[in-house]
Amino acid sequence: MLAAEQAKFTDEEEDSFTEGRSFFHIPWVAAPSSTTARDGLGPLFSSNTCASCHIAKKQKSPLITDSFVHGLYVVRLAQFEDHFKRKTEQIALPDPVYGHQLSSKSIGTVPLEGKVKLSKKSFNEPSSDGTQVKLSQWEIGTHQMGYGPLDSKTGISIRITPPLIGLKYIENLPEEYFAEESKLQTEADPEMAGKANKVYDPVNKTFAIGKFGWKASQPFILVQSGDAALNDMGLTNIVIENESCTQFQKECVEAPRGRRLKFEMHLPDYDLPTHRLESIAFYVANLPLPPKKELTKEELKLSERGKKVFIELQCVFCHKPSLTTKDGVTFEPFSDFLLHDMGEGLSDKRPEFEASVSQWRTAPLWRNYTKAELGLGYLHDGRAETLIEAIAWHGGQAQKAKEGFLSLSEEDREALLKYLNSL
């Protein structure tokens, strides 16, 4: 069975998918409100819907201007140099006042945490043929900080919301796959070998293999969804039960909370009840894969040439074309879902669990073309405007592949890009 097949739902699953879609797209509101099923937004938040960050169509207005940064750009905070001091259950060591993420909005009289300004600084990377590849990286600034300056030890990192593509297949990878793949890579080339991220599962109160997120820091779709619900929208849930307010944010601590419906009074007092969170997780898990691009005969021929280049550059070492779930379903994500060190150029200031500042989960390459169609950038922070730039940012364990790419002829480079956009 192929991953592209349309899911067939039972009546119960259809109801869950429909409910999840509703709570993913329709805005939440601040408490107290007559809209009891959707109140509880904030007190601190960055967006009032999941869909406003996970955009599905190209935006009419620019994503970044001098006075505006779209919500798909998330500002993560961490005291990265003291990461070793964190509790093992902590994803990272937060800023003592602002926590793990900077919230750009707030409800009522609660001061917002702050806003971010993004601008790009560019320089050139030389190719062997004498041409130059333009590389850009973010210059990050903050303003309107509601609770004073960040701690001097706190680093700021930009992350863009990851694409919601084929999540159920990733979740259904067998646990033993990660150790086995890491062992195989170590035997083949120790300098290139990846590793799994061991992360904390707050629902089951245990540790598990990380599968989701830029640093593979979330073990399950439910946990990832719950983490986003709290940090992006301020909705408490079974994954993170307490508001994101710190002890220094008095107005946030004292803000009104969402109310439960009468038939939910026996459930834990979460803004986002578990059955709704499960529906959201089921919805995003079962979003259909975008179709592959249809290629003309000439494009197909070029793509086949690009595939050979992809293999010759050893890109397949990390970007594994095909994997199989524990249910025997074959899918083609072009990732090993392991952590690899990508070098200083892609290092940020946010380690997560056992992932260092320069280690990243191998980005799946399937349906690459959607990023360009949506106007999104590549890499974890969206800095790269083109696939060429994204590849040229590779370093660390991917340094040889990058050097091989930069030495390609114009024809082979064009073929490779055609192949990457056909996956």
C-alpha positions as CSV (number, residue, x, y, z in Angstrom):
1,M,0.0,0.0,0.0
2,L,1.3,3.4,-0.9
3,A,1.2,6.5,1.3
4,A,-0.6,8.5,-1.3
5,E,-3.7,6.4,-1.0
6,Q,-6.8,8.2,0.4
7,A,-7.5,7.3,4.0
8,K,-10.8,5.5,4.6
9,F,-12.5,6.5,7.9
10,T,-15.0,4.9,10.1
11,D,-18.0,7.0,11.1
12,E,-16.2,7.8,14.4
13,E,-13.0,8.8,12.7
14,E,-14.9,11.0,10.2
15,D,-16.4,12.8,13.2
16,S,-13.0,13.2,14.8
17,F,-11.5,14.5,11.5
18,T,-14.4,17.0,11.1
19,E,-14.1,18.3,14.7
20,G,-10.3,18.5,14.4
21,R,-10.6,20.5,11.2
22,S,-13.0,22.9,12.9
23,F,-10.8,23.6,15.9
24,F,-7.8,23.9,13.6
25,H,-9.3,26.6,11.5
26,I,-11.9,28.6,13.5
27,P,-10.4,31.3,15.9
28,W,-10.3,30.9,19.6
29,V,-11.4,33.8,21.8
30,A,-10.3,35.1,25.2
31,A,-12.2,34.2,28.4
32,P,-14.7,34.9,29.7
33,S,-16.9,34.5,26.7
34,S,-20.2,33.1,25.7
35,T,-18.3,30.9,23.2
36,T,-17.4,28.5,25.9
37,A,-16.2,25.7,23.6
38,R,-13.5,28.1,22.1
39,D,-12.6,30.4,25.0
40,G,-9.3,30.3,26.9
41,L,-7.1,32.0,24.3
42,G,-4.0,33.4,25.9
43,P,-3.4,35.3,28.2
44,L,-0.2,35.4,26.1
45,F,-0.3,34.1,22.6
46,S,1.0,34.6,19.0
47,S,-2.0,33.4,17.0
48,N,-5.7,32.7,17.6
49,T,-5.8,29.7,15.1
50,C,-3.6,26.9,14.1
51,A,-4.3,27.6,10.4
52,S,-3.0,31.2,10.6
53,C,0.5,29.9,11.1
54,H,0.3,26.8,9.0
55,I,-0.7,28.6,5.8
56,A,-2.3,26.7,2.9
57,K,-2.1,29.3,0.2
58,K,0.2,32.1,-0.8
59,Q,-0.4,35.3,1.2
60,K,-1.4,38.5,-0.6
61,S,0.7,40.7,1.7
62,P,4.5,40.3,2.4
63,L,5.3,37.9,5.2
64,I,7.8,40.3,6.6
65,T,7.9,44.1,6.5
66,D,9.6,46.8,8.7
67,S,6.6,46.8,11.0
68,F,5.2,43.2,10.6
69,V,6.4,39.6,11.0
70,H,4.0,36.9,10.1
71,G,3.0,34.4,12.8
72,L,4.6,31.5,11.0
73,Y,7.9,32.9,12.2
74,V,8.2,31.7,15.9
75,V,10.7,33.3,18.3
76,R,12.2,30.6,20.5
77,L,14.2,31.4,23.6
78,A,16.8,29.3,25.5
79,Q,19.8,29.7,27.8
80,F,21.8,27.5,25.5
81,E,25.1,27.7,27.2
82,D,23.5,26.3,30.4
83,H,21.6,23.6,28.6
84,F,23.4,21.0,30.7
85,K,21.7,22.4,33.9
86,R,18.2,21.7,32.7
87,K,16.1,18.9,34.2
88,T,16.1,15.9,31.8
89,E,12.3,16.4,31.3
90,Q,12.9,19.9,30.0
91,I,13.2,20.5,26.3
92,A,15.5,23.5,27.0
93,L,16.4,25.9,29.7
94,P,14.0,28.9,29.4
95,D,14.4,32.6,29.9
96,P,13.5,33.2,33.6
97,V,11.0,36.0,32.7
98,Y,9.8,35.2,29.1
99,G,9.9,31.4,29.2
100,H,10.5,29.3,26.0
101,Q,8.8,31.5,23.4
102,L,8.2,35.2,22.9
103,S,4.5,35.9,22.6
104,S,3.6,38.9,20.4
105,K,0.0,39.2,21.5
106,S,-2.0,39.2,24.7
107,I,-5.6,39.6,26.0
108,G,-7.2,42.4,28.0
109,T,-4.8,44.3,30.2
110,V,-2.1,41.7,30.1
111,P,1.1,43.3,28.6
112,L,2.3,41.4,25.5
113,E,5.8,39.9,25.9
114,G,7.4,41.6,22.9
115,K,7.7,41.8,19.1
116,V,10.5,40.8,16.7
117,K,12.0,42.6,13.8
118,L,13.7,40.5,11.1
119,S,16.0,41.8,8.4
120,K,18.5,39.9,6.2
121,K,22.2,40.1,6.0
122,S,23.7,38.6,2.8
123,F,27.1,37.5,1.6
124,N,28.4,35.3,-1.3
125,E,29.6,31.7,-1.3
126,P,31.9,31.0,-4.2
127,S,31.4,28.1,-6.5
128,S,34.1,26.2,-8.3
129,D,33.0,27.5,-11.7
130,G,33.6,31.1,-10.5
131,T,29.9,32.0,-9.9
132,Q,28.7,33.2,-6.6
133,V,25.8,31.8,-4.5
134,K,24.1,34.4,-2.4
135,L,23.5,33.4,1.2
136,S,21.3,35.3,3.6
137,Q,20.7,35.0,7.3
138,W,18.4,36.8,9.7
139,E,19.4,39.7,11.9
140,I,17.0,39.5,14.8
141,G,15.9,42.4,16.9
142,T,13.2,42.8,19.6
143,H,11.1,45.7,20.6
144,Q,8.1,46.6,22.8
145,M,9.4,44.2,25.5
146,G,6.6,44.1,28.1
147,Y,8.6,42.7,31.0
148,G,12.1,44.3,30.6
149,P,15.1,43.0,28.7
150,L,15.8,39.3,28.1
151,D,18.3,37.7,30.5
152,S,21.9,38.2,29.3
153,K,22.3,34.4,29.0
154,T,19.2,34.0,26.8
155,G,19.6,33.3,23.1
156,I,17.0,34.1,20.4
157,S,16.2,31.7,17.6
158,I,13.8,31.9,14.7
159,R,11.8,28.9,13.6
160,I,9.1,28.6,10.9
161,T,6.2,26.3,11.3
162,P,7.0,23.0,9.7
163,P,4.8,21.6,6.9
164,L,2.1,19.2,7.9
165,I,2.9,16.5,5.3
166,G,2.5,12.8,5.9
167,L,2.6,13.0,9.7
168,K,0.9,9.7,10.4
169,Y,3.5,7.8,8.4
170,I,6.3,9.4,10.4
171,E,4.6,8.6,13.7
172,N,4.1,5.0,12.6
173,L,7.8,4.4,12.1
174,P,8.9,1.5,14.4
175,E,10.9,2.6,17.5
176,E,13.6,0.1,16.6
177,Y,14.2,1.7,13.2
178,F,16.0,4.7,14.7
179,A,18.6,2.7,16.6
180,E,19.1,0.3,13.6
181,E,19.5,3.1,11.1
182,S,21.9,5.0,13.3
183,K,24.0,1.8,13.7
184,L,24.0,1.1,9.9
185,Q,25.1,4.7,9.3
186,T,27.9,4.4,11.9
187,E,29.1,1.2,10.2
188,A,29.0,2.8,6.8
189,D,30.6,6.1,7.7
190,P,31.0,7.1,11.3
191,E,31.7,10.7,10.4
192,M,28.3,11.0,8.7
193,A,26.2,9.0,11.1
194,G,23.1,10.4,12.6
195,K,21.5,9.8,16.0
196,A,18.0,9.8,17.5
197,N,16.8,12.5,19.9
198,K,15.7,11.0,23.2
199,V,12.8,13.3,24.4
200,Y,10.3,13.4,27.2
201,D,6.7,12.4,26.7
202,P,4.6,14.5,29.2
203,V,1.4,12.5,28.5
204,N,2.8,9.1,29.3
205,K,5.4,10.4,31.7
206,T,8.3,8.6,30.1
207,F,11.1,9.1,27.5
208,A,10.7,8.3,23.8
209,I,12.3,8.8,20.4
210,G,11.7,12.2,19.0
211,K,10.1,12.2,15.5
212,F,8.7,15.7,14.9
213,G,9.9,19.2,14.9
214,W,13.1,20.7,13.4
215,K,15.2,19.0,16.1
216,A,13.0,15.9,16.5
217,S,12.0,17.1,19.9
218,Q,8.4,15.8,19.9
219,P,7.6,12.1,20.1
220,F,4.0,12.1,18.9
221,I,1.6,14.2,16.9
222,L,-0.6,14.7,20.0
223,V,2.4,16.0,22.0
224,Q,3.5,18.3,19.2
225,S,-0.1,19.6,18.8
226,G,-0.4,20.2,22.5
227,D,2.9,22.0,22.7
228,A,1.9,24.3,19.9
229,A,-1.5,24.9,21.4
230,L,0.0,26.2,24.6
231,N,3.0,28.1,23.3
232,D,1.3,29.6,20.2
233,M,-2.2,30.2,21.5
234,G,-2.0,29.9,25.3
235,L,-4.3,26.9,25.5
236,T,-3.6,24.6,28.4
237,N,-4.0,20.9,27.7
238,I,-2.9,17.5,28.8
239,V,0.6,18.0,27.3
240,I,1.3,21.3,29.0
241,E,-1.2,21.8,31.9
242,N,-0.1,25.3,33.1
243,E,-0.3,28.7,31.4
244,S,3.0,30.0,29.9
245,C,3.0,32.9,32.4
246,T,6.1,33.1,34.7
247,Q,6.1,34.4,38.2
248,F,7.2,37.8,36.9
249,Q,4.1,38.3,34.8
250,K,1.5,39.2,37.4
251,E,-1.3,40.3,35.0
252,C,-0.9,37.0,33.1
253,V,-1.0,34.9,36.2
254,E,-4.2,36.7,37.4
255,A,-6.0,36.7,34.0
256,P,-9.4,34.8,33.6
257,R,-9.3,31.3,32.4
258,G,-11.5,29.4,29.9
259,R,-14.6,27.7,31.1
260,R,-15.7,24.1,30.5
261,L,-19.0,23.1,29.1
262,K,-21.5,21.5,31.5
263,F,-21.0,18.0,30.1
264,E,-17.2,18.5,30.5
265,M,-17.2,19.4,34.1
266,H,-15.9,16.0,35.1
267,L,-12.8,16.4,32.9
268,P,-9.5,18.1,33.8
269,D,-9.7,21.9,33.7
270,Y,-7.9,22.5,30.4
271,D,-8.6,25.3,27.9
272,L,-8.3,22.6,25.2
273,P,-10.0,19.3,26.4
274,T,-8.1,16.1,25.6
275,H,-10.8,14.8,23.2
276,R,-10.5,18.0,21.1
277,L,-6.7,17.9,21.1
278,E,-7.0,14.3,20.0
279,S,-9.3,15.4,17.1
280,I,-6.9,18.1,16.1
281,A,-4.0,15.6,16.1
282,F,-6.1,13.1,14.1
283,Y,-6.9,15.9,11.6
284,V,-3.3,17.0,10.9
285,A,-2.2,13.3,10.9
286,N,-4.6,12.5,8.1
287,L,-4.2,15.5,5.8
288,P,-3.7,14.1,2.3
289,L,-0.3,14.4,0.7
290,P,-0.1,17.1,-1.9
291,P,0.1,15.5,-5.4
292,K,3.5,15.1,-7.1
293,K,4.2,17.5,-9.9
294,E,3.4,16.2,-13.3
295,L,6.5,16.3,-15.6
296,T,6.7,16.5,-19.3
297,K,8.9,13.9,-21.1
298,E,11.8,16.4,-21.2
299,E,11.4,17.3,-17.5
300,L,11.2,13.6,-16.6
301,K,14.4,13.0,-18.5
302,L,16.1,15.9,-16.7
303,S,14.8,14.7,-13.4
304,E,16.2,11.2,-13.9
305,R,19.6,12.8,-14.5
306,G,19.1,14.8,-11.3
307,K,18.4,11.6,-9.4
308,K,21.8,10.2,-10.4
309,V,23.5,13.4,-9.3
310,F,21.5,13.1,-5.9
311,I,22.9,9.6,-5.4
312,E,26.4,10.5,-6.5
313,L,26.6,13.3,-4.0
314,Q,25.6,10.8,-1.3
315,C,22.5,12.9,-0.4
316,V,20.7,9.6,0.0
317,F,22.8,8.8,3.1
318,C,20.6,11.2,5.2
319,H,17.7,11.9,2.8
320,K,16.6,8.3,2.6
321,P,14.1,7.9,-0.3
322,S,11.9,5.2,1.1
323,L,10.9,4.0,4.6
324,T,8.3,1.5,5.9
325,T,6.0,1.9,8.9
326,K,5.4,-0.7,11.5
327,D,2.1,-1.5,9.6
328,G,4.0,-2.3,6.5
329,V,3.2,0.9,4.6
330,T,5.9,2.2,2.3
331,F,6.3,6.0,2.0
332,E,8.9,8.3,0.4
333,P,9.8,11.2,2.7
334,F,13.5,11.5,1.7
335,S,14.6,11.7,5.3
336,D,16.1,9.4,7.9
337,F,14.5,11.5,10.7
338,L,17.8,11.3,12.6
339,L,19.8,14.3,14.0
340,H,22.9,15.4,12.0
341,D,25.3,18.1,12.8
342,M,24.9,20.8,10.1
343,G,27.8,23.0,11.1
344,E,28.3,26.4,12.5
345,G,26.5,28.2,9.7
346,L,23.2,26.5,10.7
347,S,23.8,26.6,14.4
348,D,21.2,28.5,16.4
349,K,20.8,29.3,20.1
350,R,18.2,26.7,21.0
351,P,19.3,23.1,21.8
352,E,16.4,20.7,22.5
353,F,16.7,17.7,24.7
354,E,19.8,15.8,23.3
355,A,20.0,17.8,20.1
356,S,22.8,20.4,20.2
357,V,22.6,23.9,18.7
358,S,24.0,22.7,15.4
359,Q,22.1,19.3,15.1
360,W,18.9,19.1,13.1
361,R,16.5,16.4,12.1
362,T,17.0,15.6,8.4
363,A,14.4,17.7,6.6
364,P,12.0,15.6,4.5
365,L,12.2,16.6,0.8
366,W,8.9,15.3,-0.4
367,R,6.7,17.9,-2.0
368,N,9.4,20.5,-1.9
369,Y,7.6,22.5,-4.6
370,T,4.9,23.5,-2.1
371,K,7.3,25.8,-0.3
372,A,7.9,27.9,-3.3
373,E,4.2,28.0,-4.2
374,L,3.4,29.2,-0.7
375,G,6.2,31.8,-0.7
376,L,8.0,30.1,2.2
377,G,11.7,29.9,2.7
378,Y,13.8,26.8,3.2
379,L,15.6,25.6,6.3
380,H,14.5,25.8,9.9
381,D,14.2,29.6,9.9
382,G,13.1,30.2,6.3
383,R,16.3,32.2,5.6
384,A,17.0,30.4,2.2
385,E,14.9,31.8,-0.7
386,T,15.9,29.0,-3.1
387,L,17.0,25.3,-2.9
388,I,20.4,26.3,-4.2
389,E,20.8,28.6,-1.1
390,A,19.5,25.9,1.2
391,I,22.0,23.4,-0.1
392,A,24.8,26.0,0.1
393,W,24.1,26.5,3.8
394,H,24.9,22.8,4.5
395,G,28.0,22.2,6.6
396,G,29.2,19.9,9.3
397,Q,28.4,16.3,8.3
398,A,26.9,17.6,5.0
399,Q,30.0,19.6,4.1
400,K,31.2,17.1,1.4
401,A,27.8,17.0,-0.2
402,K,27.6,20.8,-0.3
403,E,31.1,21.1,-1.8
404,G,30.1,18.5,-4.4
405,F,27.0,20.5,-5.3
406,L,28.9,23.7,-5.7
407,S,31.3,22.0,-8.1
408,L,28.5,20.7,-10.3
409,S,28.1,21.9,-13.9
410,E,25.2,24.2,-14.6
411,E,23.4,21.3,-16.4
412,D,23.8,18.9,-13.5
413,R,22.7,21.5,-11.0
414,E,19.6,22.2,-13.0
415,A,18.9,18.5,-13.3
416,L,19.3,18.1,-9.5
417,L,16.9,20.9,-8.7
418,K,14.3,19.5,-11.2
419,Y,14.6,16.2,-9.3
420,L,14.2,17.8,-5.9
421,N,11.1,19.6,-7.0
422,S,9.5,16.4,-8.3
423,L,9.7,14.3,-5.1
